[in-house]
């Protein structure tokens, strides 16, 4: 469905990618909330073109190397084959 709506708009894809990053960053520091945020981010990213998915993977990899590593839910790392 998303692909039909935004097929020709790279700005729309970038906005969806930004929303996925925002969801991951703003999730409360509780495991249940992070799990829901992770599932939402993965669902959003699965609908995006491969280039936008790649940008999100780079973001997640950088996030995993910061002090905010607790924000990166393990399920997100597994979804994108990241080594945290």
PyMOL CGO cylinders between C-alpha atoms (Angstrom):
from pymol import cmd
from pymol.cgo import CYLINDER

trace = [
    CYLINDER, 0.00, 0.00, 0.00, 2.72, 2.52, 0.96, 0.3, 1, 1, 1, 1, 1, 1,
    CYLINDER, 2.72, 2.52, 0.96, 4.60, 1.83, -2.23, 0.3, 1, 1, 1, 1, 1, 1,
    CYLINDER, 4.60, 1.83, -2.23, 1.57, 2.77, -4.31, 0.3, 1, 1, 1, 1, 1, 1,
    CYLINDER, 1.57, 2.77, -4.31, 0.94, 5.97, -2.37, 0.3, 1, 1, 1, 1, 1, 1,
    CYLINDER, 0.94, 5.97, -2.37, 4.50, 7.26, -2.40, 0.3, 1, 1, 1, 1, 1, 1,
    CYLINDER, 4.50, 7.26, -2.40, 6.03, 5.49, -5.36, 0.3, 1, 1, 1, 1, 1, 1,
    CYLINDER, 6.03, 5.49, -5.36, 7.55, 8.60, -6.91, 0.3, 1, 1, 1, 1, 1, 1,
    CYLINDER, 7.55, 8.60, -6.91, 8.23, 10.77, -3.91, 0.3, 1, 1, 1, 1, 1, 1,
    CYLINDER, 8.23, 10.77, -3.91, 11.67, 10.42, -2.35, 0.3, 1, 1, 1, 1, 1, 1,
    CYLINDER, 11.67, 10.42, -2.35, 10.74, 13.11, 0.19, 0.3, 1, 1, 1, 1, 1, 1,
    CYLINDER, 10.74, 13.11, 0.19, 7.95, 10.86, 1.45, 0.3, 1, 1, 1, 1, 1, 1,
    CYLINDER, 7.95, 10.86, 1.45, 10.36, 7.95, 1.83, 0.3, 1, 1, 1, 1, 1, 1,
    CYLINDER, 10.36, 7.95, 1.83, 12.79, 10.15, 3.73, 0.3, 1, 1, 1, 1, 1, 1,
    CYLINDER, 12.79, 10.15, 3.73, 9.98, 11.28, 6.03, 0.3, 1, 1, 1, 1, 1, 1,
    CYLINDER, 9.98, 11.28, 6.03, 9.02, 7.69, 6.80, 0.3, 1, 1, 1, 1, 1, 1,
    CYLINDER, 9.02, 7.69, 6.80, 12.68, 6.88, 7.52, 0.3, 1, 1, 1, 1, 1, 1,
    CYLINDER, 12.68, 6.88, 7.52, 12.87, 9.90, 9.83, 0.3, 1, 1, 1, 1, 1, 1,
    CYLINDER, 12.87, 9.90, 9.83, 9.74, 8.69, 11.62, 0.3, 1, 1, 1, 1, 1, 1,
    CYLINDER, 9.74, 8.69, 11.62, 11.31, 5.25, 12.16, 0.3, 1, 1, 1, 1, 1, 1,
    CYLINDER, 11.31, 5.25, 12.16, 14.46, 6.86, 13.61, 0.3, 1, 1, 1, 1, 1, 1,
    CYLINDER, 14.46, 6.86, 13.61, 12.36, 9.13, 15.82, 0.3, 1, 1, 1, 1, 1, 1,
    CYLINDER, 12.36, 9.13, 15.82, 10.34, 6.17, 17.14, 0.3, 1, 1, 1, 1, 1, 1,
    CYLINDER, 10.34, 6.17, 17.14, 13.52, 4.31, 18.11, 0.3, 1, 1, 1, 1, 1, 1,
    CYLINDER, 13.52, 4.31, 18.11, 15.13, 7.35, 19.74, 0.3, 1, 1, 1, 1, 1, 1,
    CYLINDER, 15.13, 7.35, 19.74, 12.09, 8.52, 21.69, 0.3, 1, 1, 1, 1, 1, 1,
    CYLINDER, 12.09, 8.52, 21.69, 11.03, 5.14, 23.07, 0.3, 1, 1, 1, 1, 1, 1,
    CYLINDER, 11.03, 5.14, 23.07, 10.95, 5.16, 26.87, 0.3, 1, 1, 1, 1, 1, 1,
    CYLINDER, 10.95, 5.16, 26.87, 13.71, 3.23, 28.60, 0.3, 1, 1, 1, 1, 1, 1,
    CYLINDER, 13.71, 3.23, 28.60, 11.55, 0.23, 29.44, 0.3, 1, 1, 1, 1, 1, 1,
    CYLINDER, 11.55, 0.23, 29.44, 11.85, -3.10, 27.66, 0.3, 1, 1, 1, 1, 1, 1,
    CYLINDER, 11.85, -3.10, 27.66, 8.17, -3.38, 26.74, 0.3, 1, 1, 1, 1, 1, 1,
    CYLINDER, 8.17, -3.38, 26.74, 8.06, 0.08, 25.19, 0.3, 1, 1, 1, 1, 1, 1,
    CYLINDER, 8.06, 0.08, 25.19, 11.32, -0.45, 23.33, 0.3, 1, 1, 1, 1, 1, 1,
    CYLINDER, 11.32, -0.45, 23.33, 9.98, -3.73, 21.95, 0.3, 1, 1, 1, 1, 1, 1,
    CYLINDER, 9.98, -3.73, 21.95, 6.87, -2.01, 20.58, 0.3, 1, 1, 1, 1, 1, 1,
    CYLINDER, 6.87, -2.01, 20.58, 8.93, 0.86, 19.17, 0.3, 1, 1, 1, 1, 1, 1,
    CYLINDER, 8.93, 0.86, 19.17, 11.28, -1.63, 17.53, 0.3, 1, 1, 1, 1, 1, 1,
    CYLINDER, 11.28, -1.63, 17.53, 8.44, -3.54, 15.95, 0.3, 1, 1, 1, 1, 1, 1,
    CYLINDER, 8.44, -3.54, 15.95, 6.99, -0.28, 14.63, 0.3, 1, 1, 1, 1, 1, 1,
    CYLINDER, 6.99, -0.28, 14.63, 10.35, 0.82, 13.19, 0.3, 1, 1, 1, 1, 1, 1,
    CYLINDER, 10.35, 0.82, 13.19, 10.93, -2.56, 11.52, 0.3, 1, 1, 1, 1, 1, 1,
    CYLINDER, 10.93, -2.56, 11.52, 7.40, -2.49, 10.07, 0.3, 1, 1, 1, 1, 1, 1,
    CYLINDER, 7.40, -2.49, 10.07, 8.01, 1.00, 8.67, 0.3, 1, 1, 1, 1, 1, 1,
    CYLINDER, 8.01, 1.00, 8.67, 11.41, 0.10, 7.27, 0.3, 1, 1, 1, 1, 1, 1,
    CYLINDER, 11.41, 0.10, 7.27, 10.18, -3.07, 5.60, 0.3, 1, 1, 1, 1, 1, 1,
    CYLINDER, 10.18, -3.07, 5.60, 8.02, -0.93, 3.32, 0.3, 1, 1, 1, 1, 1, 1,
    CYLINDER, 8.02, -0.93, 3.32, 10.81, 1.39, 2.20, 0.3, 1, 1, 1, 1, 1, 1,
    CYLINDER, 10.81, 1.39, 2.20, 13.11, 1.08, -0.80, 0.3, 1, 1, 1, 1, 1, 1,
    CYLINDER, 13.11, 1.08, -0.80, 16.42, -0.65, -0.18, 0.3, 1, 1, 1, 1, 1, 1,
    CYLINDER, 16.42, -0.65, -0.18, 18.40, 2.62, -0.14, 0.3, 1, 1, 1, 1, 1, 1,
    CYLINDER, 18.40, 2.62, -0.14, 16.29, 4.01, 2.72, 0.3, 1, 1, 1, 1, 1, 1,
    CYLINDER, 16.29, 4.01, 2.72, 16.57, 0.69, 4.56, 0.3, 1, 1, 1, 1, 1, 1,
    CYLINDER, 16.57, 0.69, 4.56, 20.34, 0.91, 4.19, 0.3, 1, 1, 1, 1, 1, 1,
    CYLINDER, 20.34, 0.91, 4.19, 20.33, 4.41, 5.71, 0.3, 1, 1, 1, 1, 1, 1,
    CYLINDER, 20.33, 4.41, 5.71, 18.34, 3.13, 8.67, 0.3, 1, 1, 1, 1, 1, 1,
    CYLINDER, 18.34, 3.13, 8.67, 20.75, 0.24, 9.18, 0.3, 1, 1, 1, 1, 1, 1,
    CYLINDER, 20.75, 0.24, 9.18, 23.64, 2.73, 9.25, 0.3, 1, 1, 1, 1, 1, 1,
    CYLINDER, 23.64, 2.73, 9.25, 21.73, 4.81, 11.81, 0.3, 1, 1, 1, 1, 1, 1,
    CYLINDER, 21.73, 4.81, 11.81, 21.08, 1.74, 13.97, 0.3, 1, 1, 1, 1, 1, 1,
    CYLINDER, 21.08, 1.74, 13.97, 24.72, 0.67, 13.75, 0.3, 1, 1, 1, 1, 1, 1,
    CYLINDER, 24.72, 0.67, 13.75, 25.89, 4.14, 14.85, 0.3, 1, 1, 1, 1, 1, 1,
    CYLINDER, 25.89, 4.14, 14.85, 23.34, 4.12, 17.66, 0.3, 1, 1, 1, 1, 1, 1,
    CYLINDER, 23.34, 4.12, 17.66, 24.60, 0.76, 18.85, 0.3, 1, 1, 1, 1, 1, 1,
    CYLINDER, 24.60, 0.76, 18.85, 28.07, 2.23, 19.30, 0.3, 1, 1, 1, 1, 1, 1,
    CYLINDER, 28.07, 2.23, 19.30, 26.99, 5.16, 21.47, 0.3, 1, 1, 1, 1, 1, 1,
    CYLINDER, 26.99, 5.16, 21.47, 26.24, 5.46, 25.15, 0.3, 1, 1, 1, 1, 1, 1,
    CYLINDER, 26.24, 5.46, 25.15, 22.55, 5.16, 24.28, 0.3, 1, 1, 1, 1, 1, 1,
    CYLINDER, 22.55, 5.16, 24.28, 22.97, 1.51, 23.39, 0.3, 1, 1, 1, 1, 1, 1,
    CYLINDER, 22.97, 1.51, 23.39, 20.11, 0.63, 25.75, 0.3, 1, 1, 1, 1, 1, 1,
    CYLINDER, 20.11, 0.63, 25.75, 17.80, 2.37, 23.28, 0.3, 1, 1, 1, 1, 1, 1,
    CYLINDER, 17.80, 2.37, 23.28, 18.66, -0.17, 20.65, 0.3, 1, 1, 1, 1, 1, 1,
    CYLINDER, 18.66, -0.17, 20.65, 16.42, -3.10, 21.35, 0.3, 1, 1, 1, 1, 1, 1,
    CYLINDER, 16.42, -3.10, 21.35, 18.10, -6.45, 20.57, 0.3, 1, 1, 1, 1, 1, 1,
    CYLINDER, 18.10, -6.45, 20.57, 15.26, -7.36, 18.20, 0.3, 1, 1, 1, 1, 1, 1,
    CYLINDER, 15.26, -7.36, 18.20, 16.20, -4.42, 16.00, 0.3, 1, 1, 1, 1, 1, 1,
    CYLINDER, 16.20, -4.42, 16.00, 19.78, -5.59, 15.83, 0.3, 1, 1, 1, 1, 1, 1,
    CYLINDER, 19.78, -5.59, 15.83, 18.63, -9.08, 14.90, 0.3, 1, 1, 1, 1, 1, 1,
    CYLINDER, 18.63, -9.08, 14.90, 16.25, -7.73, 12.25, 0.3, 1, 1, 1, 1, 1, 1,
    CYLINDER, 16.25, -7.73, 12.25, 19.09, -6.01, 10.46, 0.3, 1, 1, 1, 1, 1, 1,
    CYLINDER, 19.09, -6.01, 10.46, 21.87, -8.49, 11.37, 0.3, 1, 1, 1, 1, 1, 1,
    CYLINDER, 21.87, -8.49, 11.37, 23.77, -5.95, 13.47, 0.3, 1, 1, 1, 1, 1, 1,
    CYLINDER, 23.77, -5.95, 13.47, 26.39, -7.06, 15.97, 0.3, 1, 1, 1, 1, 1, 1,
    CYLINDER, 26.39, -7.06, 15.97, 25.79, -5.07, 19.16, 0.3, 1, 1, 1, 1, 1, 1,
]
cmd.load_cgo(trace, "trace")
